[in-house]
Amino acid sequence: TIAQCTLLSWNVCNMGKSKDDTEIRKMASIIKLADIICLQEINTGIDGALAVARLVDALNRSGSKWDYTISDATISDGPERYAFIWKTSTISKVKDV
């Protein structure tokens, strides 16, 4: 059977040090009703990955269990990463590509 799920895509614009704890909590409160979240414009440095981890931690505190993966950096004038976050009760990761 195919289950229904909600997909959310968000261009978060410079996800890294620029997102403080208040913004992270606000983002979590907005996206927690989705099952899969695709985020664009994650900074390629460690701050981008840490901001995604902080967001997933905030989501985990909201009552559901979440997991995530972050893409390699794009190759362009303005490199960025993409983050994919999913609610583990609805979605499971099949394999790394």
C-alpha positions in Angstrom: 0.0 0.0 0.0 1.0 3.6 -0.5 0.8 5.8 2.5 -0.1 9.5 2.3 2.6 11.9 3.3 3.1 15.7 3.3 6.2 17.1 1.5 7.4 20.6 2.3 10.1 22.4 0.4 11.7 25.6 1.8 14.5 27.9 0.6 15.8 28.9 4.0 18.3 31.5 2.6 21.7 31.2 4.2 21.1 28.4 6.8 24.1 28.5 9.1 25.2 30.8 11.8 22.6 33.3 10.7 19.8 31.2 12.3 19.7 31.7 16.1 17.9 29.4 18.5 14.7 31.5 18.3 14.6 31.2 14.5 15.4 27.4 14.7 12.4 26.9 17.1 10.1 29.0 14.9 11.2 26.9 11.8 10.5 23.7 13.7 7.0 24.9 14.8 6.2 25.6 11.1 7.5 22.4 9.6 6.7 19.8 12.2 3.3 18.9 10.6 5.1 17.7 7.4 6.5 14.2 6.9 9.4 15.1 4.6 11.1 18.5 4.5 13.5 19.6 1.7 15.7 22.6 2.6 17.7 24.7 0.1 20.6 27.1 0.7 22.3 25.3 3.5 25.8 26.8 4.0 28.6 24.5 2.9 30.7 25.0 6.0 30.2 23.2 9.3 27.8 26.0 10.4 25.2 24.8 7.9 25.4 21.2 9.0 25.2 22.3 12.6 22.1 24.5 12.0 20.4 21.5 10.3 21.3 19.3 13.3 19.9 22.0 15.7 16.7 22.1 13.6 16.3 18.3 13.8 16.9 18.4 17.6 14.1 21.0 17.9 11.8 18.8 15.8 12.7 15.8 18.0 11.7 17.8 21.1 8.3 18.5 19.4 7.1 14.9 20.1 8.0 13.0 16.9 11.3 11.3 15.9 13.1 12.8 12.9 16.2 11.9 10.9 18.1 13.8 8.2 20.8 13.8 5.5 22.7 16.6 3.9 23.9 16.6 0.3 27.4 17.3 -0.9 28.0 20.9 -1.9 26.8 22.0 -5.3 29.4 23.2 -7.8 28.6 26.8 -8.8 29.5 30.4 -8.1 27.4 30.2 -4.9 27.8 26.7 -3.6 25.2 25.4 -1.2 23.9 22.1 0.2 20.4 20.6 0.4 19.0 19.0 3.5 16.3 16.3 3.6 14.5 15.8 6.9 11.9 13.1 7.5 9.6 11.9 10.2 10.7 8.3 11.0 7.3 7.1 11.8 6.1 7.8 8.3 9.3 7.7 6.1 12.3 5.4 6.1 15.6 5.9 4.2 16.3 3.0 1.9 20.0 3.7 1.2 22.6 6.3 0.7 23.2 7.3 -2.9 
